[in-house]
Every structure is written in structure tokens, then in C-alpha cells.
Amino acid sequence: MSEQTAYVEKRIPVFPRSVKGTFRNLKTAILIFAYGMYFILPWIPWARETGPNQTVMFDIVNRRFYILDLVVYAQDIFWLAGFLIVGAFLLFFVTSMLGRVFCGYFCFQTLWTDVFIFIERLVQGERNARIKLANSNWNRRKVLLMATTWLLWLLVSLWTGLSFTLYWGEAGQLVIDFFTGKAPFPAYATTFFLTMTTLVMAGLAREQVCTYMCPYARFQSAMFDQDTMVVAYDDIRGERESQRCKPTKENLPYDYRLEHNMGECIDCGYCVQVCPVGIDIRDGLQYQCISCALCIDACNTMMDTIKYPRGLIKYTSEAQHNNKKHNWFKLKNIGYALALIIVTGVLVTEIVTRQGTELHVQQSRQPLYITLSDGYIQNRYSIKVFNKQDTPQDYALITSGLEHARIDVKPSSRFSLASGEGITVSARVSVDPELVSDEQEVFEFVLVNRSSNKRTAVAAQIFLPE
């Protein structure tokens, strides 16, 4: 046991202090926007010719996703790979230039933890009051405050889990079914799972998720270099020869500190108290830091109070700290940017130029061909047609390039498809080998949209005996 305790450090609870400033305001604005998007989107109506009147809905039963005017079908699953690649390159690009800002401002863990800390502060008071409450014996007041905190946490967690579930069905009806016991089991299972994970991650684990669970904290250093912007403490200004000193009536004036070569850091500890992961930024760059910059707000607030210049803690790079020229246009950053632009361009082009009708032709290989009694050679094909348009369409299937061939389509060469509907037909193409010049003759299956007269063609081959 003694050997284990040497390697395992007991968690020290973190009680962040509130702070005001530019970066706190930015975090709050992003939080309000992100929460608004997440919780409100399923409730915003969106008129469509076919499909649900809901802004965003992931219809698993019918295998299609509705996002504003875009309908994503199962056949478009490769778009997901595109979005993931774009997200990865964007993360690499931003991290290479600005450090771990994603964690500090946009990560779900950070956003939900922020709200849970706000609730905790609202119920239990500021940092000192919360520390005192945590260290006190259990009594009626502590039970009441802790129960209220946990109840509000649970309500936010439930709201979070239920809101996620609403993206997978019609929100209004699903809420009614959920609270009347008529919703499907996956709705209850998903809501319960996300409620519990939100409660644990944002209410209990908090900074432990960022420090130990999230892999990003571990591999981010591979993307850092001397030109990456990070939150850093200016140890030259803060320490000088006499190091940081607690303020007294004599040494507090700024001119006095400069004259006696004393550090401008007055060791107030405000930067440590506001840190949501409980580190001291003055100890240098640490992998636990999520670059939320609240320590910058805290330090600037204190500097303004004692009339010292701002910037003792700031966003900077190693190059700037060593009085070198900061280089934004490094080959690595340019490579990330180009990859991001190319992949985004390809993805957007694919979405914008998507055909309203999909046509896929697959030749039957067992057998490759058969010889009919009249000497004709027959090839068989499986043809899949899918209508991605918002309205029903009428189609006709013909061939091009085989005027001398016989074509037989089962069940019919003419058919109608509703929006989002597909069909598979079987085509048999028979040719006279004496009229075919090449061993493999190429032709096309042409799908004619009788509603708009648009044509979609796919090349195919006729296989003949050697």
C-alpha cells in the first residue's frame, strides 16, 4: 500500500474564484451561444416539402439527417468522414498557432463545467465560502446547500440528456411521449446515460477529465513550437533580482519596485484562485493548462487596482518571450491551412453539386455471361436508383451505345420514386456476338427523369466468350 501511495496523488478539490475581464466575457458569450444552439435548435421550426418541420433532426428509422435545407441520406455517409477530417485539420491548425484554446473556450467539458461552477457559486457562495462549507461538519445548513446544488446539477444534466435525444425525433411529440411513458426505450436509455455522464463529468470529475481522461492534453505538445501562442507568466517582469514580494506600504509603489529591482508580482494568488484546473501559471507551461486565460483577467484586474502595467500574464510565444521575431507563416501552419482549405473545398463542392438522383450499376459475375438458344450472349446487371429530391420523380431506364442489343428490365423500365425512396431493378442485355466488334463492348445505362428530362448515365460493359 505504501508503494501505491507514492505513485497515486489524492485529488485536491478545486474551488475556482469568480473573475471579470475580457476573456471571461468572451467565454461567457461563447457559452451562451453554444448553449442556445444546443438546447434551442430542436425546437426551431423549418418548413420542408417532405420530412419533419424541425431545423435539425437525425431520422435513424428512415436513414436520413435533416440539417436546415440539407437532407443527408445513408448514401452520403462519406460526408461524415469529410467533416471529421476538416475538424481534425482545424484542431491541428488552431493548436499549432494558438495552443489549447479549443479546450478553454469550445470544449463541451469546459462549457458544462462552467455552468456547474456557476450553480455551485450561486447556491454556496464565493470561493472562500465554498471551501469553508466543504471542510465543515455535516449539519442542516450544509445538507440544504449541497442538496440544492445537486438538485440543480441534476436538472441541468437531465435537460442536457433529453435535449440530445430530441435531435433524433420530433421534439414536441417526443417530449410528450417521454414524460407519459410512451417513448421508445432507446430514448430513455440515451437520456439516462447522458444525464449521468454529464453529472459525473461536470459535477464531480471536472478538471480530472482534462488532466487524465482527455487524450488531447497528452498529444498537444507534439503540435507546439516556439511560435505557438500560450498563456504565460512574464517571469522577467514578475521576479527580477529580488523575486516576487508581498506588498507593503513601502514597496507597493511601482517606481519603488523598479528602483530596487523587485518583481512586479505581488504574490496575491489571484491567478491561482481563478484557475479551473488548479495550477499556478507562474510555474511555467503545464499540460494541465486549458488556455482559458482567466488568470490573465485576474492578473490584469490586480494590476489595474495597484496601478501597475498590464501584461504580467498574457498570451505570448516562446519566441516573443525571448525577444525573437514571431513567425506565423511556418511550413507546418501553411500545410495545415492548405489541407484544411482543400478538404473543406472538396466537401462543400460535393454537397453543393450533389445529384438529385443516384444511379449505380453492378454486373452479375456468377456466371459472367450465358449463351441463349438463338446464339445471343446475355449479361445481367443489378441497377439501383435512389431519389434524393424533395418531390416524387418519374424515371425511365434506357441504354445508349447498343442499338443492336435486346434489353429486358424487371420489374419495369419505367417507375416512380417518392422523395428519399430507392429501387433495385434487374436488367438483362443480350447481343449478337457477330455484331460486336470488340471482346468487351462499352455502353451506358441512362436514367431519364421524365419529370425534368435530366439524364444520368453510368458506363457498363458487355462480356463475350473469348
PyMOL commands that set and color helices and strands:
alter all, ss='L'
color gray80, all
select helices_A, chain A and resi 2-7+22-43+74-76+78-98+101-105+108-124+127-135+140-166+171-179+185-205+207-213+216-223+235-239+254-259+270-273+281-283+294-305+318-321+331-352+433-435
alter helices_A, ss='H'
color red, helices_A
select strands_A, chain A and resi 56-59+64-67+70-73+230-233+313-316+357-363+370-371+377-387+393-400+406-410+414-417+422-431+440-449+455-463
alter strands_A, ss='S'
color yellow, strands_A
deselect
rebuild
show_as cartoon
